[in-house]
Amino acid sequence: MSMRKSYRLACSTLFCMSLQTDDIKAMITRGEDSSVEFKASFSEEIVKTLTAFANGYNGIPKGFILIGVDNVGNILGLKDKPDSLQKRISDLCRGTCVPPLAPKISVHTVDSIQILVIEVERSTSRPHRAGGICYIRVGSTTRKATSDEELKLREDSMFRAFDSCLVPNATVDDIEINKVLEYYKATRSEEVVSQENRTPAVLLEALGLARQEAGTVRPTVAAILVFGKSPQQFFPLSGVNAIRFRGTSLADSQLDRREIKGTLDRIIDDCVGFIQKFSTVGSFITADSIRRVDLTEYPGLAVREAISNAATHREYSDPGSQIDLYMFDDRIEIKNPGALGGGLTVADLQNQTGKRWLRNPQVAGLLLELRYIEKAGTGIPRMFRALRENGSPDPQFSVDTNSVKVVLRAHPDYSARRKFEEGLLAKGRGEIETARALFKEALSIRPDYAEALSAWAALEGEVGSLEEARGLYKQSLEKDPRDSIAYLNWAVLEDRHGNHIEARRLYQKGAEIEPNNAVLVHSWATMERRLGNSAKARELYKRATQLAPEQSINWQAWGQLENKCRNYEEAERLLEIGLKCATDNYTKAWIHSDLAFALDHLRRPVSEVEKHYRISLQLNPNSAQTNYLYSEFLGKLGRIKESDEYARRGLTLGWIPRRPRPRYYRR
């Protein structure tokens, strides 16, 4: 086993089992810190450190003094006999310390050298003094405690759970009795429930949720928080301040803000709902492009555990603070009032040591039976497991003198997606450099993000960087070979640059991957039509109309093809269907123009043909092609003045005639 692994193992077992030689070696390797002190030889000065360890100011459950080891970790051995040393240390602890200490003293052999280990547990009789002075441990140093620090030691030693205290001015009438009865039925056997005939007040007392005070039955803090009709009447800030920020800092604007109130179970449910409202649940394709894996931005179990822990362990005796639930684009922060107690440290939380301390044991017991929390000490490991199974980062804990904060990071895929979406918005605003930077940032978070590569490729194509765009499209399709939309966009780019054969290949590839995508099939058909492959184009247009019969563009394009092939009766049929499907005036105008062209060649009545041209121009008077086609139609009728007028309009609007304008008249 490596020294690093040995150290981690020792840290995880140091405070919950008897000391072993490997543990001592790990302490020596680690060096002096808040729980370990080295002494080359015995000195009565060690009594200061012994009392500091017993006071356990920083929550360290125990401390160790190693005699026979110098301050850099060299093992020197004992200069005096072990029995003599043990007697002198015991006499020192009893004669100099107030209250007296009774440390555990043991002799160990490390690398064939004897050393003495003094083990001091955090005392319940703190504060302790040596020579009339109170000492505390700060880092690897022993210091005199200030008056405030000594007062805190005294308060900690006299701790009584606030949630078991009675609530002044509250009575049984402030409890939702039906909810208590539901809880009772859910947590007791049917036989016990069937024999229950006590009054609500007596039942609450029997459950330990109320006690007599001056002739009145008053509920406990826990009873009000879990079963109260209006908990915030007695504890105004017992709810949660929930804010969804539009960004990653407190300076960003707020997307939503709620004061979540009610009983603790309702608060937990509503907080989970608040987070779910702004979270994303999705899936992605694995590298083999076959298996779809579901993942969430924040796994629900981890979110519930984090919120339940905050509600269970917060300091309810502080009337001026509440739980803050802040949700950002990339993380969730949950901060609850009250420092860690019971000797717990951030390292205990982060390393999942299993150590536990209940600030509110009655609240914890009720939420446990209501199944809002699991067995004490398992919540944080469950949170870690849920996040890791989802592929999310581990939670991060931080502590100060007044609060505990846990940070849940969004799944990397969703952090990348938010950057990608910001890039799309920037692209839409024309902010090219910003969009490009955001796409790159998304890819730095998730290098296999094919959609971001494709969007970046489209951006480069729009600004004219053809080779850059091609390279990015190629990378995108290497990451996700079944991305039919990437094939479509790349084909459009090649088509725009006149590379029609390559565009056709890309359209065809995309349609093979997603054969039911009507847009791809239509685009491929149009490319075949432009390349002169009418039979293939006809086959594809037919398929497009079958896939999306409600889309007029498919019928119109097929009708245009039949016009080009001089199948005017078929064109008329197709265009009539397209006209029925059309929903916007622009499309209707085009279809009326194409239909007029077909009817003219079918030598339908002049009035019928002219009607369609006029409707087309009424719906879209700026169509250069329709103006010019109508001018040719009028010319054939001998209406030269009108014909010239519409011809000028067409030319003004940009129409380029393919042949000299004819001068013939329709008989």
N, C-alpha and C positions, 0 to 999 in steps of 0.2 A: 504493500500500500504506500502511495506517495505521501510525503509530509503534508501536502495541502489537503489531501483526502483525510489523513489522520486528524488534522486539525478540525476539519468540518465535522467529523464523527465525534470528536471530543466535545465540541461546542454543543452538539445536539443532545448529548447524554450527560453533560457535566453536572446539571442541577437536578437530575432525577434518578441517579443511581450512585452506588458507592464508588469512591475514587479509585481508579486503576492506574497502573504505571504509564500506560499509553496516554491517559488523560493528562498526567503530570508532564510528560514529554511535550504534549501539544501545547500546554500552557507556557512552558519554557520557550518553545519555538515562537509562539505568538508574542511573547514579551509582556512587560507590565502594562496594565490597563486599569479600567475602573473596578475590576474584580480580582486582580492579581498583583501582588507586591513581592519583590525579591529582596532578601537580606543575606549578605555574605556571612554574617554572624549575628548572634543574639544581642539585642540591646533593649533596654526597658522602653525606648522610644516607640517600640512596635505597638505599645498599648494605644497610642493615638489612632493608628490604622485599624486596630481591632475594634475600637468603638465606632470608627467611621463605617466599617463593614456592617457592624450590628445596627447602625442607624439606617443604612440602606437608602440614603436620600434619593438617589437616581433610580430607585426601583430594582436594584440588583438584589436577587434573592439571597445571595451569599458571596463571601469573599475568601480569598486564600492568601496566606503569607507562606512563602517557601524560604526556609532558613537553610543556608548552605549553598545558595545560588547568588552570584553577584548581579549587579544591575544590568549587565548586558547578556545574561543568560548562561554564563559559564558555571558549570557544576563544580563547586569547591569542596563540598562535604562539611560535616559538623566538626567544630573544634572542641565541643564539650560532649559529655555523655548524654545520650538521649533521655535517660530517666531523670537526670538532674535538670535538663532543659525543660522538660514537661512540668516538673514541680515548680520551677521558677515562673513559668508562664501562667500556671494555674493560680499561684499566689498573687501574681501581678494583677490578673483579671478580677480576683476577689477583693484585693486590698486597695486597688487604685480606681477601679471602674464603679460608677454609680448609675443605675443599678448594676450589680456584679454581672460578669459574663461567664459563661461556661462553654468555651469553644471546644471543638473536636480536634484533638492533637494526635497525629499519627506519624510513624517513621516509615520511609519508603527507600528502597534501593533503586537508584537510577544509574545505569551504566556502571554497576558495581560500586557506586558511591552512595553513602547514606545521607539523606536530607530529612528535614522535619517539615511537615505540612500542617499549618494551623487553619482550620476551616471554621468560619464564623457565619452563622445564618442571620438573616434580617430578623431583628427582635420585635416581639409584640409589646415590649416594655419601653420602647424608645420614647424620648431621646436618652441616650447613654452619654455619660461624661467621663473624661479621664483627667484627674487632677482639677476637677471643677469646670472643665472646658468641654463643650460639645464639638465633636469633629464630624465632618462629612467627607465623602470621597467624590472628587471631581476629576474625571479622566483618570490619569495615573498618579494623581497627587492627593495628599490628605491635607485638608484645610479646616480652619476654624469656621463654624457655622455662624451666619448672621442671625440676628434676632428673628427675622422673618422666616429664615430657613429652619430655625429651631421650632418656631411655632407650627410650621407645616408638618414637621416630624411628629409633633404632639397630636395635631389634628388627625393625621393619618393613623396613628396608633389607636385613636379613640373612635375610629370609623364605625358608623352605624348606618345601615342601608336606608337611604331616604325614602325609597318606595314603600317601605313598611310603616312609615309614619302616618298618623291620622291627618286628614285634611280639615283644618279649622273651617267652621261654618258649613261644611258639607254634611248631608244626611243620606239615609237610605233612599230618599226620594230623588236624589241626584244620580241614582244608578238605574240603568236600563235593565230592569229585573228580567224581562223576557230573554235578553241576551245572556244573562247569567244562567238562567234555566237551560238555554240551549247548550251553553258550555258544559253545564253539569251533566246533561243527558249524553253529550258527545264523549265525555271523559270517564263516565261511570258505567257500571254494568246495568243491564236492564232490571235485574233484581233489586239493586240498590235504589235506582231511580223510582221504581214502582212503589217502594216503601217510604219515599220522601214526602213528608207532610209538614215540614217546618216552615215558618213564616219567612219572608225574604230577609228580614233583619237577622233572624237566628241562623239562616242558611249562610249568609255572608260572614257572620262570626265564625261559623263552623269551618268555612273555607279559608279562614285567616285573612279575609278581605275587609273586615270591619271589627271595631272594638268599642266597648262602652267607655264613654268619657263624660263624667258629670251627669249621668242618667240618660245620655243620648248616644245612640249607636252611630258612630262616624266611620265612613269608609276610609281605606288606606289610599295612599297616592296611587299605588298600582291599580286598585279597583276603579278609581276615577279615570285613569289613563286608558284602561282596557275596556271598561264597561260603562263609563260615564255617559250621561245624556249629552253633556256639553263640556268636555274636558278643558277646552280653552277658557271657560268661565273661571276656572280655578288656576289654570296654568296657561296664560295667554300665549306664550311662545313655545308651547309643546308641539306645535305643528312643524311644517317644513316650508322653507322659503325656496321654491323651485324656479329656476330661470334657464331658459334656452337662449344662449348667445348666438348671434349670427357672426361667427368667427372663432378665433382661438384665444381671445383675451377678454378681460373684464371691461376693457375700453370699447369693445365692439357693441353695436346696437343689440337690443333684446328682441328676439323673435317672439317670445312668449314668456309670461311670468304668472305664477300662481302661488297663493298661500294655501297650502294643503293642510286641512284641519280635520278634526274628528278623533275617533278612538285610534289606538295604535295600529290595529289590524287594518282599519280603513285607510290610514295614512300610508302604510306600507303598500297596499294595493294601488292607491292613487299615484304614489311616486313611481311605481313600476309602470303604470299606465302612461304617466307623463313621459317617461323615457322611451317607451315603446312607440309613442306618437311620433317621435322625431328620429326613430331608429329605422334602419333598413335591414330587411331579411332577403337574402338572394342566394344565388348559386353561381358556380363557375365550372368551366370545363377543365379537366385535368390535362396534363401534357399529352396524354395519349389521344385526346380529342374525342373520347368516347364517353367516359364516366363523368356524370354531373354530380358535384358535391355541394350540398347546402351549407351555408354558413350565415352567421348573424353579425351585425355590427357590434352588438354587445349581447352575449349569451344571457338569457333571462334568469337562469339560476344564479349566476354571478351577481347580477344586478340586485336580485331579491335578497341575497345574502348580505350584500354591502349595505343596503337600506335597512334590513332587519337588524344587523349589528349596530348600526347607528342609533336606531330607535330603542334598542335594548340597553345599550351601554352609555347613553348620553347622560349628562349631569342635569337632572330635572330640578335640583334645588337652586340652580342659577336662574333667577327670574328675568335676566336681561339678555339671554342668548337663546338661539334656536339652531336647528339643523339647517345647513345650507346645502342645497342640491343644485350644482351648476353644471349644465351640459353645454359643451363647446363642439365645434366641428370635428375635433379629433380626440376628445376625452370627456369623461364624467368625473367631477370632483364632488365628494360627499364629506362634509366637515361637520362633526358633532361636538357640542360643548363637553368639556371635561377631559383632563389629562388622563394618561394611562395610570392605573392603580395596581395594587397587588404585586408590585415588583416587576410588572411586564415592561418590556422595552420594544422599540421598533424592530430590533433584530429578532425578537421572539415572534412577532407578527410576520415579518418577511421570510423567516426561516421555518415557519409553521412548526414551532417546537411543541405545540399542544398545550402549553401552559395557559391557564385561564384565570380570570378574576371577574366576579360578577358585581358590578356596581349596584345593579337593581335586580337582586335575585328573585323577588316576587314577580316582577314584570317578565323576567326570563322564564320563570316557571309557567306562567299563564300562556305566553306566546309559544312555548314548547308544546304545551298540551293542545293549543289551537293549531299546531303544525305550521306556525310561521317561522320557527327556527328549529334546528335539529339539536341533538345533544350538545350541551355546552362544550366548547373547545373544538367542534368540528366545522363550524361555519367558515372559517378562513381557509382551511384545507379544501373544502368543497368549492370555494370561490376560485382558488388556484386551479383546481382540477377542471372546472367548467371552462375557464378561460383558455387553458392549455389545449383542451379537447377541441375548442373552436379555432385554435391557431392564433389566439390573441396574446398580447404581451401580459406578463404577470402584473398583478396589482401593485401599486406603490403606496407605502404608508409614510406619513410624516407626523410628528408630534411636537407640540410646544407646551407651555405651562398651562394652557387653557383649553386645548382642543386636540382632537385626533382627526386626521384627514386621510382618506383613501382615494386614489386616482385609478380609474379604469380607462385604459387606452382603447380606442376604437381598433377593430381588426384592420391590419395594414391594407387589405383590399379596399376597405371603405375610406380610409384616409387618402389612398391614391385616387379613389373615385371622386372624392370631393375636389381634389386638385384638378382632376380631369374636367369636372363639370364647371369649375371656375374658369378653366381654359376655354371651354366652349363659349361661355358668356363673354369672355374677353375677345374671342375671335368674332363673335356676333357684333361686338361694339367697334370692331376694326382695330383693336389694340394688338397688333401682330406680335410684337416682341413680348408683351405680357403673356399672351396665349402660348407662345412657344416656350417660355420659361416655365409656365404651369404644367404643360404637357411633359417637359423634361423632369419636373419635380415629381409628378405622378409616377413616372417610369423609374425614378430613383428609389421610390418606396416599393414599387412592384415592377421589377424589370420585365416580367412576362405579360404586361398589360397590353394585349393586342389592340384593344379599342383605342387606347391613347396613342399608340403608334399610328393607327389608321387615321385618327383625327389630325395628328401632326402632319402626316403625309398629305392629307387634303389641304391643310393650311399652306404647305410649301407649294403644292400644285397651284393654288389660287394666286400666290405671289410670283409665280413663274419659275420656281426652282424645280424644273422637271426631273433632273437626275436625283436630287435630294428626295423628292416625293417618291420616285420609283424605288429608291433604296429603302425608304421607310415602309412602303407598301409591302415590299418583299419581306422585311423583318416581321411585319405584322402577321403576314400569312404563314411565316415559319412558326410563329408562336401559336396561331390558331388557324390551321389550314382549312377549316370549315366556315370561315367568316365570309359568307356570301356578299355581305354589304361592302367589304373591303374590295372584293373583285368588281363589284358594280362601280364604286367610286373610282377605282383605278382605270377601269374601262372608259368611263366618262372623260377622265383626264387624257388618255391616249387618243380618244376620238376628237377631243378639242384641239389636239396638236396634229391632227391629220394622220395618225397611225391607225388606220381603220382595220387592217388585218389583225393587229395586236389587240385592238379593242374588241373585235369579234371573238377572239380566243378567250379573252377575260370574261366577256358576257356569257359565253358558252360554259366556261368553267364554273362561274357562279351559279348558273341555272342548273348545272348538273349536281351541285352540292345541295341546292335548295330548289328542287324542281317545281314546287308549288308557289314560288314567289312570282306573282304576276308582273311585278315591276321589272324583274330581271328578264323574264320571258319576253315581255313587250320590248325592252331595250335591245335584246338580241335580235328580235324580229325586225326592228327598225334598221339595225345595222345591216342585216341581210338584204333588206329592201334597197338601201343606199348602195350596196355592192352589186345590185342587179340580180340577186338570187330570189326571184319572186316566189317560186314554188316553196322554198324553205321559209320565206317570210310569211306566206299565207298559212302554212302549217303552224307556225309559232303564234301568229295573231289569233288563230282559231283557239289555240290552247290558252292564250291569255284571257280571251273572252269567257272560256269555260271556268278558269280560275277566279276571275273577278268580273262576273257578268254585269255588276252594277256600275262599273267604271266606264264612263263614256269614251275615254281616251282610247281604249282598246278597240271599240267598234269603229270609231272615227279613223284610226290609223289603218285598220283593215279595209275600210271603205276607200280611203285614199289610194291604197295599193290597187284595189280593183279599178278605180278610175284610171290609174296609170296604165293598167293592163287592158283598158278599154272594155272591161266587164261592167258596163254602166248599170245594168239592171241589178246585178249583185251589189254594186256600190250603193245604189238607191236603198236596197233592203237593209244593208248594214248601217248606213247613215241615219235612216229613220229610227232604228233601234237606239243608236247612240244619242239621237236628239231626245228621246224619251228619258234616257238616263242622265242627261246633262243637268247640272244644278246651278252653274254660274253663267253669266251672260257672255263672258269671253269665249268659253267652250261652245256655247250655243251659236255664237256668231261664226266661228270657224266651220261648224257642221253645216249651218245654213249655206255658207259659201260653197263648200264641197258638194252639197246636195244640188245646188243650182247648176254647178258645172256638170254633174251627171245627168240631170234632167234636160239640160240644153242639148247634150249629145244624144239623148233619147228622143229629141225633137218633140218634147212635151209643149203644151200651149205656152206662148210667150208670157202671158200673165202669171202662170204658175212659176216659171223660172225667175221672172223679174221680182216676184213676191219674196222669194228666198234671198235674192241679192239685197233687196231693200231692208229686209229684216236683219240680215247680217250687218249691213252698214249702220243701221239704227242702233244695234247692240254694241258695235265696235267701229266707229267711223274712222279710226286711225289705222285700219288695216290696209297697208300699201297693196298687198296682193289682191284683196277683194275689190278695191277701187279699180285696179287695172283690169281685172277679169270682167268686171261689170262694164268697163269702157269698151272692151272687145265685143261683149254681147250687144251693147247698144250700137256699136259700129256695124255689126251684121244686120241690125234692124234699119240702118240708114239714118239713125238719129245722131248725126255727126257732131253737132254742137254739144250735146250732152256727153257723147263719147269722149270728145276732146277734154271736156271739163274733168271727168273722172280719171282720164289718163294723166292729166297734169297733177291731180291730187295724188295718184299713185306714185308718180315720179318724185313729187315733192316729199312724200313719206318714205322714199328710199327704194321703191321697186325698180329692179333692173330687168328690162325685157330680155328674154332669151332669143327673140327674133324680131324683125321689124314689125311694127304694128300693122295688121292687115286692113285693107280697105275693100271689104266685100259686104254684101247685103243678104240678109236672110230672106228667102222666098216664102 
